[in-house]
Amino acid sequence: MGDTQLNRIGAEMLAKRIEGDISTGNFDPTLNKYKPDARRGDRQPVSALFAKFTAYKRSRVDERTIEKYEALQKKLDEFFKTRLALELKERDCERFKEHLMTAISPTTIRDYLSLCRACWDWGIKNDAVQANPWTDVKARVPPKQKPRPFTENEIQRILKAFEANRYYHGYADFARFLFGTGARTGEAIALQWQHVSVDCSSVWFGVSMSRRRRLKETKTNRDRTVYLNPDLKAMLTSRKPLVHEPTDFVFAAPRGGSIDDH
């Protein structure tokens, strides 16, 4: 096998498979079980090609994006089963799109098809496939009306509900901050006192908290400073401990640590 990124990933996956066979007593000492069919070349299934593509992208994209890759992996496994990647035709891709349309939103289908195109482009560069059957397979996404924002009355009712709830009253300031700044949930969770000005009149957003509770760059990979209205300034001032570390969270979970937005 040539020394390519794809073949290195394939070698790592094969090594893990052999380790699994050794631990379960299924190892083939002749190694024939682990060799590609010499007559046909390494004709890997659709699911295997996408799994290698996901492994390649894992350290290059956000964790939430990898969740989308993993969800698509299940769809590809279910639909194509053992179908070989290099034998896939455009009509097969169209049938997969039609299959998705029965249960998934057009926006998600568009994203899935984009990932499939990227996977096959990557496969071409690594000599796994010769052509990209996904190139002309597109999903139409109809225009969607933007959600209407909460009215002032609704905002006050929501905040009062937080304040009065025996379980969630500790999140009332967090909810008020979200309403008052328009910050993304992950950005507000990741906010530390070092990101707040000395007089609590402004905050800096440059990091976000992932679903796996890790600090990362913001969704747009851009930072920004937001100046707070008097109510939010007073709220942060009242929350600010006399003694604190710069990396302490402004809105910590009731039992400490970062808030889990689930």
Salt bridges, closest charged atoms under 4 A:
ASP3 OD1 - ARG8 NE 2.75
ASP21 OD2 - LYS33 NZ 3.10
ASP37 OD1 - ARG39 NE 3.31
ASP62 OD1 - LYS216 NZ 3.44
GLU63 OE2 - ARG214 NH1 2.75
GLU67 OE1 - ARG64 NE 3.62
GLU70 OE2 - ARG58 NH2 3.50
GLU87 OE2 - ARG43 NH2 2.32
ASP92 OD2 - ARG83 NH2 2.96
ASP92 OD1 - ARG95 NH2 2.78
GLU94 OE1 - LYS97 NZ 3.17
ASP111 OD2 - LYS68 NZ 3.07
ASP111 OD1 - ARG110 NE 3.73
GLU163 OE2 - ARG176 NH2 2.56
ASP173 OD1 - ARG176 NH1 3.24
ASP173 OD2 - ARG239 NH1 3.06
GLU187 OE2 - ARG184 NH1 3.43
GLU187 OE1 - ARG224 NH2 2.81
ASP260 OD2 - ARG213 NH1 3.75
ASP260 OD1 - HIS262 ND1 2.79
ASP261 OD1 - ARG211 NE 2.79
ASP261 OD1 - HIS262 ND1 3.90
